[in-house]
Amino acid sequence: MAVQALALLATLNATCAGIEQLGQATIEAFRQHADHQVITSFPGLGEISGARLLAEIGDDRDRFTDARALNAYAGSAPVTRASGRSTSITRRLIKNNRLAAVGFTWAFMAMTNSPSARAHYTRRRTTGDGHPSALRHLFNQMLGQLHHCLHTGETYDETKAFPIQTTNAADNYDLSEVCTPPASTPHPAATAQPGENSLPLKPTPSSPVHSYTSTPSDCSVSTHWYSSTTAPAASTSPE
């Protein structure tokens, strides 16, 4: 029994040493790639995770026609199905699972290290998204930004990626400062004097608060797949 345990430990030590050597070789090769500086400039992407992401998306700029195609390939863009008066929004099941796994880790680390990414995640949770859905939305946002930066050669700039912020975005994210409904226009008869109009009036409702989708012009490709409009019928959350 002791001999078997020692043999298993020797195998484990050899495996760990091989993983360490492979990781170091991956880092050295990744540092020599032309996209290294752009990819590692994003919060949450390190040497290993950046190399994994590059291995999945490749460096052929013509592979994906636009950011929408890349997001669909990664599985961060949800699937919208409409039939008659009902609309459902569900998570994408057909995707590159390896890229999706990298994206989940990337979004989690970005949320931990970037106040603006944390604010974006918090706002999604405030609007009703669960933890996985909010992380997918953050991954969807940042992957579109990465697609743009890889095409232009720009590095990540947080002020361009998340231009709408509050004074303390990480902890005290005030949704009203971002999604303030426009003031409703009162009905002309609502201000009429007594006797001028005897019909009962209902106040005109304010416009609904729309979900935020950022469209920075420099370093971000907007994610329009999480609809900013209210669905006509009950919808399924992309959990």
N, C-alpha and C positions, 0 to 999 in steps of 0.2 A: 504493500500500500504506500509506503514511504517512497519507494522507487518511482511509482506511478505519479505521485504528487510532484516529485522533483522533476520528472520528465515534462509534466504539464507546465510547471513554472518556467522551465527552460524554453519551451515553445512560446509561452506568453512573453517572455523577455525578448525573444527573437522577433516576435510580431511587433512589439512596441518599438524596438530599435528600427525595424523596417519602416514603420509608420513615421517615425521621427525623420529618418533619412529621406523618405518620399516627400514629406512636408517641406523640408529644407530645400530639396531640389525644385519643388513647385514654386516656392517663394523666389528663388534665384531666377528661374525662368520667367516668372511673372514680372519681376522688376525690369526685365529687359524688353518687355512688350511696350509698344507705343501707347497703348491705352491705360497703362498702369497709373499714371498721374491723375487722369480723369476719374477712373473708377475709385481709387482710394481717397479721392477728395470728398466723397460722399460719406456722411456720418453713418456709422454702423457697418461699413465695409472695410475689412482688414485685408491682410495679404492672402490668407487662405480662402476666405469667403469671396473676395474679389476675383481670385483665380478660378474658383468654382463657377462663379457667375459668368465670367468671360468664356470658360470652356463650354457652357451651355448655349450662350447666345452667339458665340463666334465673333470674328472681326470682319466679316463680310458685310459692308454697309448696305448692300442691295438685297440682303436676305429677307429683311422685313420692310414692307413698303412704307409703313409709318408706325407710330407708337401704339396705335390700336392693335395692329397685328402682333406686335411683340407682347403686349399685355394679354392678349387672348392666348398666345402661345404659353405664357407663364401661368395662366389660370387666374390672374388677379382681376380680370374684367369679368363681371357676372353675366349670366345669360338672362335676357329678358324675353318672355313669351307672352304673347297677347292673343286672346281668343274671344271674339265678341266684345263684351263689356268688362271682361276680367283680364288682369295683367299680373304676372308673377315674375319675381326677380330672384333667381337662385344662383348659387355658386357654380362655377364651371368645373365639371368633373373630368372632361377630356383636356389634358394639359401635360406639360413637361413636369413630372413630379419632382425631379431633381432640382429644377429651377424654382419650383414652388417652395421646396424645402429651404433653399437658400434665401428666397424672398421672405419667408416667415421669420428666419433668424435675423435677416437684415433689418426688417421693419421693427422687430423687438429691440435690437441694439440701437437703432436710430432713435426710437422713442426714448431710450434710456439716456442717450448722450446728446440729443439735440432738443433744446427747449421748444423750437418751432414744430418739430415733428411730434413732440409730446403734446403740444397744444392741438395739433391736428387730430391726433388719436383721441384726446379728451373730448374734443368737439363731436367726433363721430359717436363716442359713447353717449354723449349728452343727447344726441338725436335719436338714440335707440339701438344702435349697433351693439352686438355682443363683442367680446374680446377678439375672437378669430376674424369676424367681419371687419372690425375697425383696423386690425393689422393688415388685412388684405387690401383695404382701401388705401392705407398709407403706402404699402408696397406698390400698389397700382400707380399712385401719384409719383413716387420717387423713381420707379422704373421708366415712366414716361419722361421724366426729367433727365435720366441717364441716357435715354435714347437720343434726346436732343443734344446733350453735351458731347456725346460720342461723335455725332455728325458735325458739330461745329468746332470741336476741340476745346471748348470752354471747361473750366473746372467748376465744381459746385459752389454756388453762392447762396447762402441761406436767405439773404434779403430779397433775392429774386425768386427763390423757390417757394417761400412762404411769405409773401408781402403783407398779408393781413395778420397782425399780431396785436396782443394787448401788452400792458406794462409788465404783467407777470404771467406770461403765457403758460408756463409749465404747471402752475398750481391753481391760479385764479382766472381761469379762462371764462370770460363773460360772453355767452352766446349772443346776448342782445347787441353787443358792439359789432358783431359780424352780420347777423341776420335780423335786421330791424325791418319789420313790415312797413311798406309805405302807408302814409296816412290816408285814410279813406275820405272820399269826397262826400260830404253830407248831401242827402237828397234835398232838392230845392224846397220841397214842402215841409222838410223837417224844421226849417226856420220860419215857417209861416206863422202869422199871428192868429190867435184864436178866432174862429169863425171864417177864416179864409179857406180852410180845407178841413172837412169833417171826416175824411177817410183815415182809418188807423194806419199808421206807418211803422214799418220795421226798420231799424237802423241798418245802414249798408255795412256789411261785414268787411273787416280789413282783409287785405290780400294775405294769403298764407305765407308763413315763413319758409323760404325755399332753402333746400340743402345747399351748402357752400361747395362750389367747385372752382378751384383757382385756375386762372388763365394768365399766368405771367407771360410776358411777351419775350423774355430773354432766355431763361434757363428752365422752362417747364413746358411740358405738353399736357394739356388739361385732360382730366378724366371725366368724360361726359357720360360714362356708362352707368354711374350711380345717379339716377335721374334726379334733377333738381325740381321736378314738378310732382305734384300729388297724383298718385295713380287713381284711375277712375273707379277701381274696385279694390277689394281686399288684396293685398300683396303679401308674398311670402318673403321674409327676411333672408338675406343671403348667408345664413349661418352654415 
